[in-house]
Amino acid sequence: MLIATPQSQHFADPLALQSGASIRAYDLSFETYGTLNADKTNAVLVCHALNASHHVAGVYAGQEKSEGWWDSMIGPGKSLDTDQFFVIGVNNLGSCFGSTGPMHANPHTGAVYGADFPVLTVEDWVNTQARLMDVLGIGKLAAVMGGSLGGMQALSWTLQYPERIAHAVVIASAPNLTAENIAFNEVARRAITTDPDFNGGNFYAQDGQPETKPKRGLRIARMIGHITYLSDDVMNEKFGRSLKDSAKLKFSTQDAEFQIESYLRYQGDKFAEYFDANTYLLITRALDYFDPAGACDGNLSQAFQRARAKFLLVSFTTDWRFSPKRSREIVKALMDNRLDVTYAEIDAPHGHDAFLLDDPRYLNVVSSYFNNIYKSLGASS
Amino acid sequence: MLIATPQSQHFADPLALQSGASIRAYDLSFETYGTLNADKTNAVLVCHALNASHHVAGVYAGQEKSEGWWDSMIGPGKSLDTDQFFVIGVNNLGSCFGSTGPMHANPHTGAVYGADFPVLTVEDWVNTQARLMDVLGIGKLAAVMGGSLGGMQALSWTLQYPERIAHAVVIASAPNLTAENIAFNEVARRAITTDPDFNGGNFYAQDGQPETKPKRGLRIARMIGHITYLSDDVMNEKFGRSLKDSAKLKFSTQDAEFQIESYLRYQGDKFAEYFDANTYLLITRALDYFDPAGACDGNLSQAFQRARAKFLLVSFTTDWRFSPKRSREIVKALMDNRLDVTYAEIDAPHGHDAFLLDDPRYLNVVSSYFNNIYKSLGASS
């Protein structure tokens, strides 16, 4: 079993952000798996989505249940084979798993950032990741890979650092969010910001005041998220109209009657314990903002004129949050630029969540793609 | 213009409810339009969905902007022609537009019901509606008509009172809710019940305490509802990624950046002003519970063995909350019982909301159906 060891890197220089603000010294948590080859050509950066972290694969020593969030995909002999590639997972700036975020002290003032943490974009994250690659001595990545919001980061790498990325592996992603996607994010954010315990974002323990975590809002946010990550069909198959306790209705509007209700409540409770409310706002906002075609009057083909990478895109038929239609828009834009694109549309019932599951057809597509990358490394070394 | 006049009917006898509880004396608000013919054969009952009322058509005297919620469908010369039919709109028991509900005093105790208001089902509503028909001297309805939850009431009429309904007009409805539908209802309910101002459902002014309306929760509930009433396509067309104020981002996680955000906030604010939180819980629960096939091991065809009515069903292609697939399940069950069914699937872009809009193909289908009913009345009178 792959044993993961979290690391942290301090960055002492301020970073200019897309908003016009800048962030002073900050830390990024990351993990690496496998070995960087002598030519430093086999590095693959894995970007995370909303609630994940730098812990993408393996387990922590002595904690056998601590599998990384993409452990089905990444490890020795897996689709992204850590015997062949040097894989890097990084926790995004502003997240809540070790990298500097709203719960940390602003080095300038000494006070906890809270609501003052700067608003970030996908482009900002890519810049922080590029700095980490500098520290690791990696000039050009064999690939950047991600699902959902992680896929947006992979896309952005091809536009911001076209010479530093050979392949982009973009799974269950989109060129931007639809109005419906923004709407779901907005409801989740409003649930958090209108929770009296949110306190304008300044809810951390400070100056002798205890923390007042806005758990009500986080629960609602997570419940909404969960519904949109699953397909209608898989929800019907998994829960249907099954009752929680028995075949007898309780006739209550406040108790959970149906299994789907207890499932969502459980997921909401769990999430509210470990996730940070300000991070939720920041990350959903970065999702909303991402729109590389925006600077080109909505012309995505024009936006990708800068890209030089080769691409693998994967989508899932029942994903209604990041539907195949959206991946096909990217494929079209890439082909308009005569870029090298492989596209797989997987007929999976699990909705957006499919990108985290172990459908063999999906894993095989990714495996083949990385095998070819690995062979090309051998040819050039 | 049709002038509507709200009326109220008191029911002094207790009503046994499906839950096993019963409700004592209660009032129903209703309106009627048109004239009941001498044979009393031209009465049409119109049932409402979540947030509507007995005010289905026309305006109130001196208030020209007070159109009923289905005024595009119902009135003189309209699809349901009040020159031909005697139309009755009734506010459901437990709602908040005049009929007895959680905000009223329990006649038994004198205290406001609040959370003690009994949990109701579609079947209970149909029983209260049948009692109102008794009072109005209507033995058999020419039709019962409704959209969404209103359609469920029309379906239930054909099962509970098969001899008292000639036609059921069931629009954008379903034989029960899917797990996803229940899930959305549950998130909305949790937003309300975890709002500190909900106070377990007892938030009304009482004993010198002022009202503490759980507006935060109601806003979230309404925002979720709105997203699911619209289609992804119509949201993109109407709002897309347009910014609220200008072409310049504010880089804020708490201010509304996109037009879709301000729209949802506005809808949420408006709803929280006029709707009752306990009513929201009751009505969404009745939606969850409705499942006529449940008593027949899920066999909908068996459930409809009792029905004697003729049916018109209409669904809308982009309605993902009550999709055409669900209407087709009903059509199949009716045809299995050799019942007379007309089914129209309207290719409309507006999602579930289409049932309230004035698509001419939709209005024509309903118009033709009622014309035929009217002709058959003439033939038998």
Contacts between the chains, C-beta under 8 A, distances in Angstrom:
chain1	res1	chain2	res2	distance
A	18	B	251	7.9
A	19	B	249	7.6
A	19	B	251	3.8
A	20	B	251	7.6
A	21	B	251	7.6
A	115	B	254	7.7
A	119	B	251	4.3
A	119	B	252	6.5
A	119	B	253	6.0
A	176	B	241	6.5
A	177	B	241	7.5
A	178	B	232	5.9
A	178	B	235	7.0
A	178	B	236	5.6
A	179	B	232	7.7
A	179	B	235	4.0
A	179	B	236	5.2
A	179	B	238	7.5
A	179	B	239	4.4
A	179	B	240	5.7
A	179	B	241	6.8
A	179	B	258	7.5
A	179	B	260	4.6
A	180	B	227	6.4
A	180	B	230	7.7
A	180	B	232	4.6
A	180	B	235	5.0
A	180	B	236	7.6
A	182	B	241	7.3
A	182	B	258	5.3
A	182	B	260	5.4
A	182	B	261	6.9
A	183	B	223	7.6
A	183	B	226	7.9
A	183	B	227	4.8
A	183	B	235	6.8
A	183	B	260	5.1
A	183	B	261	7.6
A	183	B	264	6.0
A	184	B	227	6.4
A	186	B	223	7.4
A	186	B	256	7.6
A	186	B	258	7.7
A	186	B	260	7.0
A	186	B	261	4.6
A	186	B	264	6.0
A	186	B	265	7.9
A	187	B	220	6.2
A	187	B	223	4.5
A	187	B	224	5.7
A	187	B	227	7.0
A	187	B	264	6.9
A	189	B	253	6.6
A	189	B	254	7.6
A	190	B	219	7.0
A	190	B	220	6.2
A	190	B	223	6.7
A	190	B	265	7.2
A	190	B	268	7.6
A	191	B	191	6.2
A	191	B	220	5.2
A	193	B	253	8.0
A	193	B	254	5.5
A	194	B	216	4.5
A	194	B	219	7.2
A	194	B	220	7.5
A	195	B	216	7.7
A	196	B	196	6.0
A	201	B	254	7.6
A	216	B	194	4.5
A	216	B	195	7.7
A	219	B	190	7.0
A	219	B	194	7.2
A	220	B	187	6.2
A	220	B	190	6.2
A	220	B	191	5.2
A	220	B	194	7.5
A	220	B	220	6.4
A	223	B	183	7.6
A	223	B	186	7.4
A	223	B	187	4.5
A	223	B	190	6.7
A	224	B	187	5.7
A	224	B	224	6.9
A	226	B	183	7.9
A	227	B	180	6.4
A	227	B	183	4.8
A	227	B	184	6.4
A	227	B	187	7.0
A	230	B	180	7.7
A	232	B	178	5.9
A	232	B	179	7.7
A	232	B	180	4.6
A	232	B	320	7.8
A	235	B	178	7.0
A	235	B	179	4.0
A	235	B	180	5.0
A	235	B	183	6.8
A	236	B	178	5.6
A	236	B	179	5.1
A	236	B	180	7.6
A	238	B	179	7.5
A	239	B	179	4.4
A	240	B	179	5.7
A	241	B	176	6.5
A	241	B	177	7.5
A	241	B	179	6.8
A	241	B	182	7.3
A	241	B	291	6.6
A	241	B	294	7.7
A	249	B	19	7.6
A	249	B	289	6.7
A	251	B	18	7.8
A	251	B	19	3.8
A	251	B	20	7.6
A	251	B	21	7.6
A	251	B	118	8.0
A	251	B	119	4.3
A	252	B	119	6.5
A	253	B	119	6.0
A	253	B	189	6.6
A	253	B	193	8.0
A	253	B	278	7.8
A	253	B	281	3.8
A	253	B	282	6.1
A	253	B	284	7.8
A	253	B	285	4.8
A	254	B	115	7.7
A	254	B	189	7.6
A	254	B	193	5.5
A	254	B	201	7.5
A	254	B	281	7.2
A	256	B	186	7.7
A	257	B	288	7.0
A	258	B	179	7.6
A	258	B	182	5.3
A	258	B	186	7.7
A	258	B	288	6.9
A	260	B	179	4.6
A	260	B	182	5.4
A	260	B	183	5.1
A	260	B	186	7.0
A	261	B	182	6.9
A	261	B	183	7.6
A	261	B	186	4.6
A	264	B	183	6.0
A	264	B	186	6.0
A	264	B	187	6.9
A	265	B	186	7.9
A	265	B	190	7.2
A	268	B	190	7.6
A	278	B	253	7.8
A	281	B	253	3.8
A	281	B	254	7.3
A	282	B	253	6.1
A	284	B	253	7.8
A	285	B	252	8.0
A	285	B	253	4.8
A	288	B	257	7.0
A	288	B	258	6.9
A	289	B	249	6.7
A	291	B	241	6.6
A	294	B	241	7.7
A	320	B	232	7.8
